[in-house]
C-alpha cells in the first residue's frame, strides 16, 4: 500500500478547458491568429505553456514571451475561474485523507494561479504540499515539480508514492523521479497517450481515485 499521492491539477482535479482555451485564443489574437474551434486548443492543457506556443505555432523566443504574457493577462483576470472541479473529486480526496494518505499537488501551472484556483473550489485544505511551476520558469517541467514535491514532503522511499495525471508529461515526469503514475482517462490525454508513456494503471472516473494507494 502507498501512503502518498501526488495530483496533477488541470485535467485531473478540475476541468480547465474553457479558461485555458479562451486564454490561448486571446493570446493568439494579438498575433492576428483567429481560432474558430477552441477545442483545437486542447493540446495546450497539460504541458508547459511556452513549449506549446513554440510547438504548435512555431513561435520564436520573443513571440513565445509575448504570447505567454498575453495568455496570463487574460487568465489572471478571468480564465483561471472558467474552471470547475470534476464531479466526485471532493469525496475522493476526503476519503483518501480520512484513510491517512498524504496528498500533494504537482502541477506545471504557476503557483500564483494554482493556489487561488484550489482555494476558490475549496480544494486546498486537502493537500499537505502544493508544488507548482514558478513564473520565472526556473521550475517549469513536470519532472522538476515532482522532484520539488518529493523533497518538500520528505518522501525518500519512492515506492510509497504515486502520481495521478491525465497527460504523458505526468507519467514521464514521475518516471524521471522513480515514481509510478496512474493515468486518468476523464481528462485531456488519450488512453493511447497514457499507455505509451508507461502509466502503471488507468483511472476511468474520479471516484476511482480512492484506489490509488492500492495500485
C-alpha positions in Angstrom: 0.0 0.0 0.0 1.2 3.5 -0.8 0.7 6.3 1.6 1.4 9.4 -0.6 -0.4 10.6 -3.7 0.7 13.5 -5.9 -2.0 15.0 -8.0 -1.9 16.9 -11.3 -4.3 19.8 -11.3 -5.6 20.6 -14.8 -7.5 17.6 -16.3 -7.2 15.6 -13.1 -8.9 17.6 -10.3 -10.5 20.3 -12.3 -11.7 20.7 -15.9 -9.9 23.9 -17.1 -10.9 23.6 -20.7 -12.9 26.8 -21.1 -10.4 29.1 -19.3 -7.3 27.7 -20.9 -8.6 27.7 -24.4 -10.1 31.2 -24.0 -6.7 32.4 -22.7 -4.8 30.8 -25.6 -7.2 32.3 -28.1 -6.8 35.7 -26.5 -3.0 35.4 -26.8 -3.2 34.3 -30.4 -5.4 37.2 -31.3 -2.5 39.6 -30.6 -0.7 37.9 -33.5 -3.7 38.2 -35.8 -4.5 34.5 -35.4 -8.2 33.7 -35.1 -9.3 30.4 -33.6 -12.8 29.3 -34.7 -12.8 26.0 -32.9 -11.4 26.3 -29.5 -11.4 22.6 -28.9 -8.4 22.6 -31.3 -6.5 24.2 -28.5 -7.0 21.3 -26.0 -3.4 20.2 -26.6 -2.3 23.3 -24.6 -3.9 21.7 -21.5 -1.1 20.0 -19.5 2.3 20.8 -21.0 4.3 23.9 -20.2 2.7 26.9 -21.9 5.9 28.2 -23.6 6.6 24.9 -25.2 3.1 24.7 -26.6 3.3 28.0 -28.3 6.6 27.1 -29.8 5.5 23.6 -30.9 2.0 24.3 -32.2 2.6 27.7 -33.8 6.3 27.8 -34.5 6.8 30.9 -32.3 10.4 32.0 -31.6 11.6 33.1 -28.2 10.4 36.7 -28.4 7.0 35.6 -29.7 6.7 33.0 -27.0 7.4 35.6 -24.4 4.7 37.9 -25.8 2.2 35.1 -26.2 2.7 33.9 -22.6 2.3 37.4 -21.3 -1.0 37.9 -23.2 -2.2 34.5 -22.0 -1.5 35.4 -18.4 -3.2 38.8 -18.8 -6.5 37.1 -19.7 -6.0 34.1 -17.4 -5.3 36.1 -14.3 -8.3 38.3 -14.9 -10.9 35.7 -16.0 -9.6 32.5 -17.4 -8.5 30.9 -14.1 -12.0 30.9 -12.9 -13.5 29.5 -16.1 -12.9 26.1 -14.5 -14.8 23.5 -12.5 -13.9 20.5 -10.3 -14.8 17.2 -11.8 -17.8 15.6 -10.1 -16.8 13.3 -7.2 -13.4 14.9 -6.7 -14.1 16.3 -3.2 -15.5 13.0 -2.0 -12.5 11.1 -3.3 -10.0 13.4 -1.7 -11.9 13.3 1.6 -11.8 9.5 1.6 -8.1 9.4 0.8 -7.3 12.0 3.5 -9.5 10.2 6.1 -7.6 7.0 5.3 -4.4 8.7 6.3 -3.0 9.1 2.8 -0.7 12.1 2.4 -1.9 14.3 -0.6 0.1 16.8 -2.6 -0.3 18.8 -5.7 2.3 18.7 -8.6 1.3 21.0 -11.4 3.0 22.8 -14.2 0.7 25.7 -13.6 2.5 28.6 -11.7 1.7 28.7 -8.0 0.3 32.2 -8.4 -2.6 30.7 -10.4 -2.7 27.2 -8.9 -3.2 28.3 -5.3 -6.1 30.7 -5.9 -7.9 28.0 -8.1 -7.5 25.4 -5.3 -8.8 27.9 -2.7 -11.7 29.0 -5.0 -13.0 25.5 -5.3 -12.3 24.5 -1.6 -9.6 22.0 -2.5 -6.5 23.5 -1.0 -7.2 22.1 2.5 -6.8 18.5 1.4 -3.1 18.9 0.5 0.0 19.0 2.7 2.1 20.4 -0.1 1.4 22.3 -3.2 4.1 22.0 -5.8 3.9 24.2 -8.9 5.9 26.0 -11.5 7.2 29.5 -11.0 6.6 32.5 -13.2 10.3 32.9 -13.9 10.5 29.5 -15.5 13.1 28.0 -13.1 10.7 25.1 -12.3 8.5 24.5 -15.3 9.0 20.9 -16.3 6.7 18.3 -14.6 9.7 16.3 -13.5 11.2 19.3 -11.8 7.9 20.0 -10.0 7.6 16.3 -8.9 11.1 16.4 -7.6 10.3 19.5 -5.6 7.2 18.0 -4.1 9.0 14.8 -3.1 11.7 16.8 -1.4 9.3 19.1 0.4 7.3 16.1 1.6 10.4 14.2 2.7 9.4 11.2 0.5 12.6 9.2 0.1 11.0 5.8 -0.5 9.5 6.4 -3.9 7.6 3.1 -3.9 5.3 4.6 -1.3 4.2 7.4 -3.7 2.2 7.5 -6.9 1.4 10.3 -9.3 -2.0 10.8 -10.8 -2.4 12.8 -14.0 -4.1 12.9 -17.4 -1.2 13.6 -19.8 2.1 11.9 -20.8 4.0 14.7 -19.1 2.8 13.4 -15.8 3.9 9.9 -16.5 7.3 10.9 -17.9 7.9 13.3 -15.0 7.1 10.7 -12.5 9.4 8.2 -14.2 12.2 10.7 -14.0 11.8 10.6 -10.3 11.3 6.9 -9.8 7.6 7.2 -9.1 4.8 5.3 -10.7 2.0 7.2 -12.4 -1.7 6.4 -12.8 -3.3 7.9 -15.9 -6.8 9.4 -15.6 -9.0 8.9 -18.6 -11.6 11.6 -17.9 -9.1 14.4 -18.5 -7.4 15.5 -21.7 -5.0 12.7 -22.5 -6.0 9.7 -24.6 -5.7 6.1 -23.4 -3.1 5.5 -26.1 -1.0 8.6 -25.0 -1.0 7.4 -21.4 -0.2 3.8 -22.1 2.6 4.7 -24.5 4.0 6.9 -21.7 4.1 3.9 -19.4 1.5 4.5 -16.8 1.2 1.8 -14.1 -2.6 1.9 -14.1 -5.6 3.7 -15.6 -8.3 5.5 -13.7 -11.7 5.7 -15.5 -13.5 8.2 -13.3 -12.8 10.5 -10.3 -14.5 8.1 -7.8 -11.8 5.5 -8.7 -9.1 7.8 -7.3 -9.6 6.2 -3.9 -7.9 3.1 -5.4 -4.6 4.9 -5.9 -2.9 3.7 -2.7 -3.5 0.1 -3.6 -2.3 0.3 -7.3 
